[in-house]
Amino acid sequence: MAAPRSWVLWSFCCRGRSRLLPGCRLPGLRSSWPRGPLGARPLSQEKRATGTHFGFETVSEEEKGGKVYQVFESVAKKYDVMNDMMSLGIHRVWKDLLLWKMRPFPGTQLLDVAGGTGDIAFRFLNYVQAQHQRKEKRQLRAQQNLSWEEIAKKYQNEEDSLGGSHVMVCDINKEMLKIGKQKARAQGYKAGLAWVLGDAEELPFDDDKFDVYTIAFGIRNVTHIDRALQEAHRVLKPGGRFLCLEFSQVNNPLVSRLYDVYSFQVIPVLGEVIAGDWKSYQYLVESIRQFPSQEEFKEMIEDAGFQKVTYENLTSGIVAIHSGFKL
């Protein structure tokens, strides 16, 4: 049910590697891909020896990529159910707020990174389609002399229903992309949507390509956050916008204590009961505590070249939306 270009991209992704076939170059994709599996591109001996965190555990930078991949490969099938259980469904409101803050218009080209299950992409398509339909209705009211055939033709053109908008979902994990594709088919999404396997630290896209870059609950799992931010800046068009939805530091002492108890004593148990995976959800909880504070992350975004960087706390700072512009 995917659009032709989406199908082509997915056919490459299913190989489980980030390389294109020799001599083949898809529109908008860079030809210089890493020469190894995603998450394991060659690093110097010095960088391989550098330690980083995997939750509360210290591992090598090279090892972290593989461990994070295994976590999301393990949780992919129960990812949506666990999100609902862990957040009591509030994650849906947080994602809605991200779209309302974005306010995309018909024609917007969106890159959603670490978006394998499609939650942000589907919201984006719904939003721009609703915007475009309202615009079409205003135009029809202004053109009362159109025939019924012309009116019907306007509403039957599915590609045109998005006003030229398009979303590219990029994720490093093929299992997460697989779940997203299944959801898209089940919910009838096909136009304006494409999927590609790619690394947030080395995106397979040309410079100045997208109007908006989003990453929701994904950037804390990246080994080098600074590289991911630099890549976000590179692929955005001048005037483009960066939006990140991520867990953050709770600013209410009472909520913070309750949140800690729930995170460390309840969420891993839910992971074991529902998904049969205690360790993966223990890591996800620990990774939240290792993520920089709102102000620290704001500075990192500014260091990557973004301007007019702001953030908004949601639910007492349990999550925050950071926003910046490439000017």
C-alpha positions in Angstrom: 0.0 0.0 0.0 3.1 2.2 0.2 3.8 4.8 -2.5 6.2 3.5 -5.2 9.2 5.5 -3.9 8.5 4.2 -0.3 8.4 0.6 -1.6 11.8 1.1 -3.3 13.4 2.5 -0.2 12.0 -0.3 1.9 13.2 -3.0 -0.5 16.7 -1.8 0.2 16.1 -1.4 3.9 15.0 -5.1 4.2 18.6 -6.2 3.4 19.4 -5.1 7.0 22.3 -3.0 5.9 22.7 0.7 5.2 24.5 0.3 1.8 23.0 0.9 -1.6 23.7 -1.3 -4.5 26.9 -0.4 -6.5 26.2 2.4 -9.0 22.7 3.0 -7.6 21.6 6.3 -6.1 18.1 7.0 -4.9 16.8 10.6 -5.2 17.8 12.7 -2.2 20.0 10.0 -0.6 23.7 10.3 -0.2 25.9 7.8 -2.0 28.7 7.8 0.6 27.2 5.3 3.1 29.2 3.6 5.9 30.9 0.3 4.9 29.6 -1.8 7.7 26.4 -2.5 9.6 24.6 0.5 11.0 25.7 1.4 14.5 29.2 -0.2 13.9 30.9 2.1 11.5 34.8 2.1 11.8 36.2 4.3 14.5 39.8 5.1 15.3 41.5 3.0 18.0 41.3 6.1 20.3 37.6 6.4 19.9 37.0 2.7 20.3 38.7 2.9 23.6 36.5 5.7 24.8 33.9 4.8 27.3 30.3 5.9 27.3 27.1 5.0 29.3 24.6 2.3 28.5 22.1 3.1 31.2 24.2 3.1 34.4 26.7 0.7 32.9 30.0 2.0 31.3 30.7 0.4 27.9 32.9 1.3 24.9 31.3 3.6 22.3 31.5 0.8 19.7 29.7 -1.6 22.1 26.9 0.8 22.9 25.5 0.9 19.3 25.0 -2.8 19.3 23.5 -3.0 22.7 21.0 -0.2 21.9 20.1 -2.0 18.7 19.4 -5.2 20.6 17.1 -3.4 23.1 14.9 -2.0 20.4 15.0 -5.2 18.4 13.7 -6.9 21.5 11.0 -4.4 22.4 9.7 -3.6 18.9 6.7 -5.9 18.9 5.4 -4.6 22.3 6.7 -1.1 21.9 3.3 0.7 21.5 1.6 -1.4 24.3 4.5 -0.7 26.7 4.4 3.0 25.9 0.8 3.1 26.9 1.4 1.1 30.0 4.5 3.1 31.1 3.0 6.5 30.5 -0.7 5.7 31.2 -1.3 6.8 27.6 0.1 10.3 28.2 2.8 9.7 25.5 0.0 10.2 23.0 -0.7 13.7 24.3 3.0 14.6 24.3 3.3 13.6 20.7 0.1 15.6 19.8 1.7 18.6 21.5 4.8 18.1 19.4 2.7 18.4 16.2 0.8 21.4 17.5 4.1 23.1 18.2 5.4 22.2 14.7 2.3 23.5 13.0 3.3 22.1 9.6 1.7 23.5 6.5 0.8 21.8 3.2 4.0 21.2 1.3 6.2 20.6 4.4 9.0 18.1 3.9 9.5 16.3 7.2 12.3 14.0 8.4 11.4 12.0 11.4 14.5 10.3 12.9 14.2 7.3 15.2 10.6 7.2 14.2 10.3 3.6 13.2 6.8 2.9 14.6 5.4 5.9 12.7 3.7 7.7 15.6 5.0 11.2 14.6 4.7 10.5 10.8 1.0 9.4 11.0 0.2 12.5 13.1 2.0 14.7 10.6 0.0 13.2 7.7 -3.3 13.7 9.5 -2.4 17.3 10.4 -1.3 18.4 6.9 -4.2 16.6 5.3 -6.7 18.4 7.6 -5.0 21.7 6.8 -5.1 21.1 3.1 -8.7 20.1 3.1 -9.7 23.3 5.0 -7.7 25.2 2.4 -9.5 23.4 -0.5 -12.9 24.1 1.1 -12.1 27.8 1.3 -11.1 27.8 -2.4 -14.2 25.9 -3.4 -16.4 28.4 -1.7 -14.6 31.1 -3.5 -15.1 29.3 -6.9 -18.8 28.6 -6.9 -18.8 28.0 -10.7 -16.9 24.7 -10.5 -18.8 21.7 -11.8 -19.5 18.7 -9.6 -17.0 16.7 -11.7 -14.3 19.2 -11.0 -15.1 19.2 -7.3 -15.1 15.4 -7.1 -11.8 15.2 -9.0 -10.2 17.5 -6.4 -11.2 15.2 -3.5 -10.3 12.0 -5.3 -6.7 13.0 -5.9 -4.9 11.3 -2.9 -1.5 12.7 -3.5 -2.9 16.2 -3.7 -4.8 15.7 -0.4 -1.5 16.4 1.4 -0.7 19.5 -0.6 2.7 18.2 -1.6 3.7 17.3 2.0 6.0 14.3 2.6 7.4 12.5 5.6 10.6 10.4 5.5 10.8 8.0 8.5 14.4 7.2 9.3 15.4 4.6 11.9 18.5 2.5 12.6 16.5 -0.5 13.6 14.9 -2.6 10.9 12.5 -4.3 13.4 11.1 -0.9 14.4 10.7 0.0 10.8 8.9 -3.3 10.1 6.4 -2.5 12.9 5.8 1.0 11.4 5.2 -0.4 8.0 2.7 -2.9 9.3 0.8 -0.1 11.2 0.8 2.1 8.1 -0.8 -0.7 6.0 -3.4 -1.4 8.8 -4.3 2.2 9.1 -4.4 3.0 5.4 -1.4 5.4 5.2 0.3 5.3 1.8 0.7 8.7 0.1 3.4 11.1 1.2 5.2 8.5 3.3 8.6 6.7 2.9 10.8 4.6 5.1 14.6 4.3 5.2 17.1 2.5 7.4 19.6 5.1 8.6 21.9 6.2 11.4 21.1 9.5 13.1 24.9 10.2 13.4 25.4 9.8 9.6 22.1 10.5 7.8 21.8 9.2 4.2 20.4 12.4 2.8 21.7 15.4 0.9 22.3 18.8 2.5 19.5 21.3 2.9 16.7 18.8 2.0 14.0 19.0 4.7 11.8 21.8 6.2 11.5 20.1 9.6 13.5 17.5 11.5 11.9 15.7 14.4 13.2 13.1 16.9 10.9 11.8 19.7 12.3 9.7 22.5 15.2 8.7 20.4 18.2 11.1 20.8 19.1 9.8 24.3 19.9 6.4 22.8 22.4 7.9 20.3 26.1 7.3 21.2 27.2 10.8 20.1 24.4 13.3 20.6 26.5 16.1 19.2 27.0 14.3 15.9 23.3 13.6 15.6 22.6 17.3 16.2 25.1 18.4 13.6 23.5 16.0 11.1 20.1 17.4 11.8 21.5 20.9 11.1 23.1 19.7 7.8 20.0 18.1 6.3 17.6 21.0 7.1 17.0 23.8 4.6 17.9 27.3 5.6 15.0 28.4 7.8 14.3 24.8 8.7 13.2 23.7 12.2 14.6 21.2 14.6 12.1 19.7 17.2 13.0 17.1 19.8 10.6 15.5 22.3 12.6 13.7 25.0 12.4 12.8 28.7 14.0 15.4 30.9 14.6 16.4 34.5 11.6 16.7 36.7 11.4 20.1 38.4 8.9 19.2 41.2 10.5 17.4 44.2 7.4 15.4 45.1 6.7 14.4 41.4 10.4 13.6 41.1 10.3 11.1 44.0 7.1 9.5 42.8 8.5 9.3 39.3 11.7 7.6 40.5 9.7 5.0 42.4 7.5 4.3 39.4 10.4 4.2 37.0 12.7 1.9 38.9 10.2 -0.4 40.7 7.2 -0.5 38.3 8.4 -0.1 34.7 10.9 -3.0 34.6 8.3 -5.2 36.1 5.8 -4.2 33.4 8.5 -4.9 30.9 8.9 -8.5 32.2 5.2 -9.2 32.5 4.1 -7.7 29.2 7.1 -8.0 27.0 9.1 -10.7 28.8 12.1 -8.4 28.9 13.1 -6.8 32.3 16.6 -5.8 31.2 15.6 -3.7 28.1 13.1 -1.6 30.1 15.6 -1.3 33.0 18.0 0.2 30.4 15.3 2.6 29.1 14.7 3.9 32.6 18.4 4.3 33.3 19.0 6.1 29.9 16.5 8.8 30.9 18.5 9.6 34.1 21.7 9.9 32.0 20.3 12.4 29.6 21.4 16.0 30.0 19.2 18.6 31.7 17.0 20.9 29.7 19.5 23.7 29.9 22.5 21.5 29.0 20.7 20.0 26.0 19.7 23.5 24.9 23.4 24.5 24.9 24.2 21.3 22.9 21.6 22.3 20.2 23.1 25.8 20.0 26.6 24.4 19.7 25.4 22.4 16.6 24.6 25.7 14.9 20.9 26.2 15.7 19.5 29.5 16.7 16.5 30.8 18.6 16.6 27.6 20.7 13.9 27.2 23.3 12.3 24.5 25.3 9.0 23.8 26.9 8.5 21.5 29.9 5.5 19.1 29.9 4.1 17.2 32.8 6.4 18.9 35.5 9.4 18.4 33.3 9.1 14.6 32.8 9.5 15.4 29.2 10.5 18.6 27.3 10.2 19.8 23.7 13.3 21.6 22.4 13.0 23.7 19.3 15.6 25.5 17.2 16.0 27.0 13.7 18.7 26.7 11.0 19.1 30.3 9.9 
